[in-house]
């Protein structure tokens, strides 16, 4: 439901529709924060962990426009997306260039780690 709400906000902001649907003040901000962090974490696992926050910031931009600049949810959304993208970048071998170097160092004996082994190591540590 939160993702649908964000999609509607993007649609409304593109066509200058009513911003009443995009207000978050009475709509459970922890759920909005958790959903945006979940999207950032999952997307940064499969695309670059540098590109994922840019994508997620474009999703929450209509929400940020409707809030006051001193609202704590603004800072929480920005920092939450950054932190979730950082964590998601550690979990997948293709998420960041550092992971490729780590796989190279782990495979010096001729046995590169499989995806399952990588996830078994990276998920608990991240």
Buried (B, 14 or more C-beta within 10 A) or exposed (E): EBEEBBEBBBEBBEEEEEEEBBEBEEEEBEEBBBBBBBBBBBBBBEBBBEEBBEBBBEBBBBBBEBBEEEBEBBEBBBEBBBBBBBBBBBBBBBBBEEBEEBBEEBEEEEEEBEEEEBBEBBEEEB
